[in-house]
Amino acid sequence: MTKRQKRKTYSAEFKAEAVRVLEQRGDRTIADVAASLGVAESALHKWKQQTNPSRVHDRGETQEEELRRLRRELTDLKRDRDALVKSIAVFVRDRK
């Protein structure tokens, strides 16, 4: 009969250091970082979320910051669209 393996536990310091390494990974993938630390990729994701739950995106922005940015982008895109519609209308009118 086989014995069940005991689940590994990691200290808070190790988790904090792993998250720091993850955030400063540069071009390395999360899988590369996880493999170099000897932990599961899902554990890194979980520790990162637990460390700073309000910063959930890779951009490092809070949900409120993301919402503000996206609304600004939407306003800019609507302005661009309206300008294109007007220029098309002028072009069509001039061709007649």
WODASUL-V973238 format. One record per residue. RES is the residue in three letters. SS is DSSP state (hx for helix, st for strand, lp for the rest). BURIAL is + if it has 24 or more other ideal C-beta (glycine too) atoms within 12 Angstrom, else -. Layout:
RES;SS;BURIAL + RES;SS;BURIAL
This chain:
MET;lp;- + THR;lp;- + LYS;lp;- + ARG;lp;- + GLN;lp;- + LYS;lp;- + ARG;lp;- + LYS;lp;- + THR;lp;- + TYR;lp;- + SER;lp;- + ALA;hx;- + GLU;hx;- + PHE;hx;- + LYS;hx;+ + ALA;hx;- + GLU;hx;- + ALA;hx;+ + VAL;hx;+ + ARG;hx;- + VAL;hx;+ + LEU;hx;+ + GLU;hx;- + GLN;lp;- + ARG;lp;- + GLY;lp;- + ASP;lp;- + ARG;lp;- + THR;lp;- + ILE;hx;+ + ALA;hx;- + ASP;hx;- + VAL;hx;+ + ALA;hx;+ + ALA;hx;- + SER;hx;- + LEU;hx;+ + GLY;lp;- + VAL;lp;+ + ALA;lp;- + GLU;hx;- + SER;hx;- + ALA;hx;+ + LEU;hx;+ + HIS;hx;- + LYS;hx;- + TRP;hx;+ + LYS;hx;+ + GLN;hx;- + GLN;hx;- + THR;hx;- + ASN;lp;- + PRO;lp;- + SER;lp;- + ARG;lp;- + VAL;lp;- + HIS;lp;- + ASP;lp;- + ARG;lp;- + GLY;lp;- + GLU;lp;- + THR;lp;- + GLN;hx;- + GLU;hx;- + GLU;hx;- + GLU;hx;- + LEU;hx;- + ARG;hx;- + ARG;hx;- + LEU;hx;- + ARG;hx;- + ARG;hx;- + GLU;hx;- + LEU;hx;- + THR;hx;- + ASP;hx;- + LEU;hx;- + LYS;hx;- + ARG;hx;- + ASP;hx;- + ARG;hx;- + ASP;hx;- + ALA;hx;- + LEU;hx;- + VAL;hx;- + LYS;hx;- + SER;hx;- + ILE;hx;- + ALA;hx;- + VAL;hx;- + PHE;hx;- + VAL;hx;- + ARG;hx;- + ASP;hx;- + ARG;hx;- + LYS;lp;-
